[in-house]
Amino acid sequence: MTDHTLPESRIAFTGFSVDALECCLEYGAAKLSRIISEESLNLLRDKGVPQSPALLSTRIPEIVGFLNLLDIRDLEDSKLVVDVIDPYPNIGSAMEAHVDSTARKGVSLLVPYLGSRALFSCDTEQYDINNTPRFQTTYGPGDAILLRQNINSVNQEPRSLNQAWHMGVASAHRTLVTIDYLSDHIAVRESLTDNK
């Protein structure tokens, strides 16, 4: 852990890209700014969140970028798991960095669609109120977070990447859709620029 927080320009992206995935792999997360349309948010709010990734992609077509980036061709792949966190547990002073207990491998996409903006922080090492995590940003409806879980290989190249420690804190309840790709071996449609 370092004593400085990364600038927003290093961790925020305007779409699903290899650069965003590289950020996620290196720092534990990447922010995708304003990638979910208001139309998609309204569909989630009005019609709910289907558990099927194929049906979810009709309400949030933007998630196809996530699936394409990871070279996921089968929308009903059993490694794809959709869940809703409502309400999100970290409110106000309940600040505790954690690793996910259900998504222990792969990459997760966090999509808030109801409630307030939140502070999201992340680091490759455990942190608390006395340490400054390297990754800090705010996000809310319209944004998304790519989050790294345990990964053993990328494009068949060995990588030993542990789950990122993270937390989200807001002043009010909020609701998130999570899409977990539960595989510790990920393929990427475009080659990563280097093997860190």
Salt bridges, closest charged atoms under 4 A:
GLU8 OE2 - LYS31 NZ 3.12
GLU26 OE1 - LYS196 NZ 2.84
GLU38 OE2 - ARG45 NH1 2.98
ASP71 OD1 - ARG73 NH2 2.91
ASP71 OD1 - ARG189 NE 2.69
ASP100 OD1 - HIS98 NE2 3.80
ASP100 OD1 - HIS166 NE2 3.22
ASP143 OD2 - ARG117 NH1 3.19
ASP184 OD1 - HIS185 NE2 3.27
